Amino acid sequence: MGKSQVTISLDCMGGDYGASIVIPAAIDALKKYNQLSLILVGDEGTIEKALGDNLANFSSRLSIQHASQVVGSDEAPSLALRGKKDSSMRVAINLVKEGKAQASVSAGNTGALMATARFVLKTLPGIDRPAICSTLPNSHNPTGFTHVLDLGANVDSSAESLLEFAFMGDALAEAVFDLDSPSIGLLNIGEEEIKGNEIVKEASRLLSNSNLNYVGYVEGDGIFLGSVDVVVCDGFIGNVMLKTTEGAAKMITSFLKDEYKASIFSKLAALLSLPALKRFKKRVDPREYNGASFLGLQGIVVKSHGGADAYSFCNAIHVAMLEVEKDVPSLISQKVESQLMAR
């Protein structure tokens, strides 16, 4: 990380656990990153109680912005947008719009967060729809991560939207992970040109004619094998894939625990292989990859998993810091503008 100061607003009331998770994550992040300042948004009394002595300990880099409302996890985005103008989510994003924060992080309702972020911050010129992008572990490429988008912001995406997603994913991978000309793949049911629906086929034609490093179709297993750096897909498909992946990782971890507890010999084997098991857990632990980026907006918003713990939420704060440092929205604008000029 660079040494320039970064200010991030945190929605302290969103997610399954609210301030009880966000505040410890905030303190951990402040201890870890000296250049970080945080604005904690939500009910002032609740935040102050959760902070305790930490408010004084980090007084130069920590402040509270009161917000009187909270967006519920099952609240309709349209109702949250119209009826919760003083929600912790809305106020945190307003701080980015006003220039008081450079990014915002929330574990709140994904639909409401996207609707609010899009309404307040607006999309970048040349971008029709924002997309949700996150990283998933893979076994081959240099970074060990595959960037995947869209993960749920858009359903029934057009071919043009898939092209926009590719430019946004390309900019993020290049900026945050220093990848030179990231390889782009389009998620499909096969790698052959005849496979896929008409939207996917048209998107492939658009990508082939772009200045991106498009390598063609990639199947679902390619995400984890590291076939490409960036995988583009419709939000419905992406979200189903993500939730399936999280469930599979939890199932495998559970199976391993059960088998190692099965007998005295397996317990002894577990003890001997403990270092390897810890490394394995770290590589597949969803907490390590928490922090999905809302790309295509005129500002930086990062979505934490709703059920995140403090360690996981702290990782989402780090994602926001990286995007601020690299000025990802500007890079996306430059790439989209260069593509429009090339047409």
C-alpha positions in Angstrom: 0.0 0.0 0.0 1.0 3.6 -0.6 1.3 6.1 2.2 -1.3 8.6 1.1 -4.2 9.0 3.4 -7.4 7.1 2.6 -10.8 7.9 4.1 -13.5 5.3 4.0 -17.1 5.4 5.3 -18.5 2.2 6.9 -22.1 1.3 7.1 -22.1 0.1 10.7 -25.7 -1.0 10.8 -25.9 -3.3 7.7 -25.5 -7.0 7.5 -26.5 -9.8 9.9 -24.5 -8.5 12.9 -24.2 -4.8 12.3 -22.0 -2.8 14.6 -20.9 -5.9 16.7 -18.9 -6.9 13.6 -18.1 -3.7 11.8 -16.6 -1.9 14.8 -14.0 -4.6 15.7 -13.2 -4.8 11.9 -12.7 -1.1 11.8 -10.3 -1.1 14.8 -8.3 -4.0 13.3 -8.0 -2.1 10.0 -6.9 1.1 11.8 -4.2 -0.9 13.6 -3.1 -2.5 10.4 -3.1 0.5 8.1 -1.6 3.8 9.4 -2.8 5.7 6.4 -6.4 4.8 6.9 -9.1 7.0 8.3 -12.7 5.8 8.9 -16.1 7.5 9.2 -18.4 5.2 11.1 -22.0 5.7 10.0 -25.1 4.6 12.0 -26.8 5.1 15.3 -24.3 7.2 17.3 -25.1 5.7 20.7 -24.7 2.1 19.4 -21.4 3.0 17.7 -20.0 4.8 20.8 -20.9 1.9 23.0 -19.2 -0.6 20.7 -16.1 1.6 20.4 -15.4 2.1 24.1 -12.0 3.6 24.6 -11.1 3.1 20.9 -12.8 6.4 19.9 -10.2 8.3 22.0 -7.3 6.0 21.0 -7.9 6.7 17.3 -9.4 10.1 17.6 -7.3 11.6 14.7 -8.4 8.9 12.3 -11.9 8.0 13.5 -15.2 9.9 13.4 -18.9 9.1 13.7 -21.7 10.2 11.4 -25.1 9.7 12.9 -27.8 8.0 10.8 -31.3 7.4 12.2 -32.5 4.6 9.9 -31.4 1.1 8.9 -32.2 -0.8 5.7 -33.4 -4.3 6.5 -31.9 -7.4 4.9 -35.2 -8.2 3.1 -36.3 -4.7 2.3 -37.2 -3.9 -1.3 -34.6 -1.7 -3.0 -37.2 0.8 -4.2 -38.7 1.2 -0.7 -35.2 1.6 0.8 -34.3 4.2 -1.8 -37.5 6.3 -1.3 -38.2 5.8 2.3 -34.8 5.5 4.0 -33.0 8.7 3.0 -31.3 8.8 6.4 -30.2 5.2 6.5 -26.7 4.2 7.5 -26.3 2.8 4.0 -27.4 6.0 2.2 -25.5 8.4 4.5 -22.3 6.4 4.0 -22.6 6.6 0.2 -23.6 10.3 0.4 -20.2 10.9 2.1 -18.5 9.5 -1.0 -20.6 11.8 -3.2 -19.7 14.8 -1.1 -16.0 14.0 -1.2 -15.7 13.4 2.5 -14.9 9.8 1.9 -13.1 8.1 -1.0 -15.0 4.8 -0.7 -17.7 3.2 1.2 -18.1 -0.4 2.6 -21.4 -2.0 3.6 -22.6 -5.5 4.5 -26.2 -4.5 4.0 -28.9 -5.6 1.6 -27.2 -6.0 -1.8 -30.1 -4.9 -4.0 -30.7 -1.8 -1.9 -27.0 -1.0 -1.8 -26.7 -1.2 -5.5 -29.8 0.9 -6.1 -28.7 3.5 -3.6 -25.1 3.6 -5.0 -26.4 4.0 -8.5 -28.9 6.7 -7.6 -26.4 8.8 -5.5 -23.2 8.3 -7.4 -24.5 7.7 -11.0 -22.7 5.5 -13.5 -19.6 6.5 -15.4 -19.9 7.9 -18.9 -20.3 5.1 -21.4 -21.5 2.6 -18.7 -25.1 1.5 -18.9 -25.2 -0.9 -15.9 -22.8 -1.3 -12.9 -21.6 -4.8 -12.1 -20.6 -6.7 -9.0 -17.1 -8.1 -9.2 -15.2 -10.3 -6.8 -12.2 -12.6 -6.7 -12.2 -16.4 -6.4 -9.2 -18.6 -5.8 -7.6 -20.6 -8.6 -4.8 -23.1 -8.9 -2.8 -21.8 -11.8 -2.5 -18.1 -12.9 0.2 -15.8 -11.4 -2.0 -14.0 -8.9 -3.9 -17.1 -7.7 -7.2 -15.2 -8.2 -9.8 -15.1 -10.9 -11.9 -11.9 -11.2 -15.6 -12.8 -11.9 -18.4 -10.4 -12.8 -21.3 -9.9 -12.8 -22.2 -11.6 -9.5 -25.8 -10.4 -9.1 -26.4 -6.8 -10.0 -28.0 -7.5 -13.4 -30.3 -10.2 -14.6 -30.8 -10.9 -18.4 -27.8 -8.8 -19.3 -27.4 -7.8 -23.0 -24.4 -8.5 -25.1 -23.4 -4.8 -24.8 -23.6 -5.0 -21.0 -21.3 -8.1 -21.0 -18.8 -6.1 -23.1 -19.0 -3.3 -20.5 -18.4 -5.8 -17.7 -15.3 -7.1 -19.5 -13.8 -3.5 -19.6 -14.6 -3.0 -16.0 -13.0 -6.4 -14.9 -10.0 -5.7 -17.1 -9.4 -2.3 -15.4 -9.8 -3.8 -11.9 -7.4 -6.7 -12.6 -4.8 -4.5 -14.3 -4.9 -1.8 -11.5 -5.2 -3.8 -8.3 -3.2 -6.9 -9.3 -0.8 -5.2 -11.7 -1.7 -7.6 -14.6 -0.5 -6.5 -18.0 -3.3 -7.1 -20.5 -5.4 -9.5 -18.4 -6.9 -12.4 -20.3 -10.7 -12.3 -20.5 -13.0 -15.2 -20.9 -16.8 -15.4 -21.4 -18.6 -18.0 -19.2 -20.4 -20.5 -21.4 -21.6 -24.1 -21.4 -18.8 -25.1 -23.6 -15.6 -23.7 -25.3 -16.8 -24.4 -28.8 -18.0 -21.5 -30.9 -21.3 -23.1 -31.6 -22.2 -23.4 -27.9 -24.3 -20.8 -25.9 -27.3 -18.7 -26.5 -27.6 -15.8 -28.9 -26.7 -13.2 -26.3 -23.5 -15.0 -25.4 -22.6 -15.5 -29.0 -23.1 -11.8 -29.8 -21.1 -10.8 -26.7 -18.3 -13.0 -28.0 -18.3 -11.2 -31.3 -18.2 -7.8 -29.6 -15.3 -8.9 -27.4 -13.4 -10.3 -30.3 -13.6 -6.9 -32.0 -12.5 -5.0 -28.9 -9.0 -4.1 -27.8 -9.2 -6.4 -24.9 -7.2 -9.6 -24.5 -10.2 -11.8 -25.1 -9.4 -15.5 -25.4 -12.9 -16.9 -25.9 -15.4 -19.0 -24.0 -14.5 -20.6 -20.6 -16.5 -23.2 -18.7 -17.2 -23.1 -15.0 -14.2 -25.2 -14.0 -11.9 -22.6 -15.8 -12.7 -20.1 -13.0 -10.9 -22.3 -10.5 -8.3 -23.7 -12.8 -7.1 -20.2 -13.7 -7.7 -20.5 -17.4 -8.1 -16.7 -17.6 -7.7 -13.7 -15.3 -11.2 -12.3 -15.8 -14.5 -14.2 -16.3 -17.5 -12.3 -17.6 -21.1 -13.6 -17.2 -24.7 -12.5 -16.5 -25.5 -11.6 -12.9 -28.1 -14.4 -12.5 -25.6 -17.0 -13.6 -22.8 -15.4 -11.6 -24.7 -15.3 -8.4 -25.8 -18.9 -8.6 -22.2 -19.9 -9.4 -20.9 -17.9 -6.4 -23.4 -19.3 -3.9 -22.8 -22.9 -5.2 -19.1 -22.4 -4.7 -19.4 -21.1 -1.2 -21.6 -24.1 -0.3 -19.2 -26.6 -1.8 -16.3 -25.1 0.1 -18.2 -25.4 3.4 -19.2 -28.9 2.6 -15.7 -30.1 1.8 -14.4 -28.5 5.0 -17.2 -30.2 7.0 -16.4 -33.6 5.4 -12.7 -33.2 6.2 -13.5 -32.4 9.9 -15.8 -35.4 10.1 -13.3 -37.8 8.6 -10.4 -36.6 10.8 -12.6 -37.2 13.9 -13.7 -40.7 12.9 -11.1 -42.6 14.9 -8.0 -42.3 17.0 -5.8 -43.0 14.0 -7.5 -40.3 11.9 -7.2 -37.8 14.8 -3.5 -38.6 14.9 -3.3 -38.1 11.1 -5.0 -34.8 11.5 -2.5 -33.7 14.1 0.4 -34.6 11.8 -1.1 -32.8 8.9 -2.3 -29.8 10.8 0.0 -27.3 9.1 -1.1 -28.4 5.6 -4.8 -28.3 6.7 -4.4 -24.7 8.0 -2.9 -23.7 4.6 -5.7 -25.5 2.8 -8.3 -23.7 4.9 -6.8 -20.4 4.2 -6.8 -21.0 0.4 -10.5 -22.0 0.3 -11.9 -19.8 3.1 -14.5 -17.4 1.7 -13.5 -14.9 4.3 -10.2 -14.4 2.5 -12.0 -13.2 -0.6 -14.7 -11.0 1.0 -15.3 -7.7 -0.6 -17.2 -7.4 -3.9 -16.6 -4.3 -5.9 -19.5 -2.3 -7.4 -17.8 -1.4 -10.7 -19.0 1.3 -13.2 -20.0 3.9 -10.7 -18.6 7.4 -10.2 -17.3 6.4 -6.8 -16.0 3.3 -5.0 -18.5 1.0 -3.1 -17.5 -2.4 -1.8 -20.1 -4.9 -0.6 -19.1 -7.2 2.3 -20.9 -10.6 2.7 -23.9 -10.1 5.0 -22.8 -12.8 7.4 -19.2 -11.6 7.5 -17.2 -11.7 10.7 -14.7 -9.0 11.8 -11.8 -10.7 10.0 -13.8 -10.9 6.8 -15.1 -7.4 7.0 -11.6 -6.1 7.5 -10.7 -7.7 4.2 -13.5 -5.8 2.5 -12.0 -2.6 3.9 -8.7 -3.5 2.4 -10.3 -4.1 -1.0 -11.7 -0.5 -0.9 -8.3 0.9 0.1 -6.7 -0.8 -2.9 -9.3 0.6 -5.3 -8.9 4.1 -3.9 -5.1 3.9 -4.2 -5.4 2.8 -7.9 -8.3 5.1 -8.7 -10.2 2.3 -10.4 -13.2 4.4 -11.6 -10.8 6.6 -13.6 -9.1 3.6 -15.2 -12.5 2.1 -16.2 -13.5 5.5 -17.7 -10.2 5.6 -19.7 -10.7 2.0 -21.1 -14.3 2.6 -22.0 -13.5 5.9 -23.7 -10.6 4.4 -25.7 -13.0 1.6 -26.9 -15.7 4.1 -27.9 -13.1 6.1 -29.9 -11.9 2.9 -31.6 -15.3 2.1 -32.9 
